[in-house]
Amino acid sequence: MPAVGMGPGPGGKAYPGNLTLYVTVTCMVAAMGGLIFGYDIGISGGVTSMDSFLKKFFPSVYRKEQEDSSTNQYCKFDSQTLTMFTSSLYLAALISSIVASTVTRTFGRKLSMLFGGVLFCAGALINGFAQAVWMLILGRILLGFGIGFANQSVPLYLSEMAPYKYRGALNIGFQLSITIGILVANVLNYFFAKIKGGWGWRLSLGGAVVPALIITIGALVLPETPNSMIERGKTEEAKNKLKRIRGIDNVDEEFDDLVAASDESKMVEHPWSNLLRRKYRPQLTMAILIPCFQQLTGINVIMFYAPVLFKTIGFGGDASLMSAVITGIVNVAATAVSIYGVDKWGRRFLFLEGGTQMLICQIAVAACIGAKFGIQGEPGNLPKWYAIVVVLFICIYVAGFAWSWGPLGWLVPSEIFPLEIRSAAQSINVSMNMIFTFIIAQIFLTLLCHLKFGLFIFFAFWVVVMTIFIFFFLPETKNIPIEEMVVIWKKHWFWSRFIADDDYPGHRAVEMGNGGNGPKSV
Ligand code: BGC
């Protein structure tokens, strides 16, 4: 096993410890919490394009789609009712992540994961057996609650468990599970849609019990994180657990820092209002902007509507679902690249490279669609090669997202919050992510109808904004112990103005400009 903690971080700390089998397996199990989120993202779009499903629950939408003889491709699929069904889940997830913040802080990360699994399981069953629209909606609300709890706790759990030098890779296991969930759901939809009798959608929706059971059982067998044990007063147990996780006896330095972080955290009575204090301005800004930007890349236009989009550019029904499977495979593979590179190349490099790549592809896709569909949205006969070029650009775009904003949108927030605001700040991160997923899901089809191919330029604009933001405002966080993160703000050209020297016990004498090694702590 490779030893970690050889070179000091910017705060001068280098906790010893190994990447033990124990921590690797633990993180792999916990990361599977991402499966439920991914499965739902992948399944909803496919199910809502199944005729039998529409006929049963949304007959007016179905009739409209059948009767629509307009040739304007941009506006064909514009249905608010249906998107409301899909996006209702994100509102529920938003609310539950706020409740989950208290559960995670007071009872530990594990219990939140368990709630996540159980609620999602209940939602999946109700949806699988649904007889009426109210059952569908109730099911989706429960699924949303499940996702809110899981997305709140799993990224925190992973970042706290991991040895700091491998934190990026282990945390991205969460995003890898999301992408695997999406891919499996796409493949299942492809086959279930073919079931004669038209009840395949029940299998698609009910199938969500499988990832739900995985996270439920996982949560039961996983250990609690040492940070969380200390937070809840189980200090001795926490120390033994830390030794086990790191595979060594000498964990004193890291342990003492965790206890210090916890002591500071206990002085905080109101974690929410605490977040508004000046010294947390950098973290609060990131907790709000990173998830917003992640959604403003426009990724979910592809994740939710790939089959519809591919139909629009002239693929048949089957080929469209197949293309969604292809983008799903690219998504998983490129996430694996990120796991490999995140602790080597750093977060900033991936953000900047991924942003540039997405930007180029968005402009290319806008140009391709604009050239053929024009303003009227009447493409006439599209040659096959043309559709293939568009799919190719979309794949390169998905790859760019999958090694940058996809995983980093969950990793970076989870690693920059000090313990005293960690749960609350993570709720803000999840809530913002859900609000923006909701808004984009809700307005995408309308936007497509009005902005036409310019929609891709709309998202391209945001990619430019977010890439500039990262360049100027996000310091590098790779290889920095999580409880040491304070020093990166103190060193930063912009954020340092918010951080007073005595804001951080243990970092009283932060030296500036010490040759790129970061400030030293005393
Ligand atoms: C995002 C989802 C997105 C998925 C795609 C996640 O990180 O939060 O909104 O659908 O990545 O892989």
Residues whose N, C-alpha, C, O or C-beta is under 5 A from the ligand:
A	BS01	BGC	I41 T179 N300 M303 G406
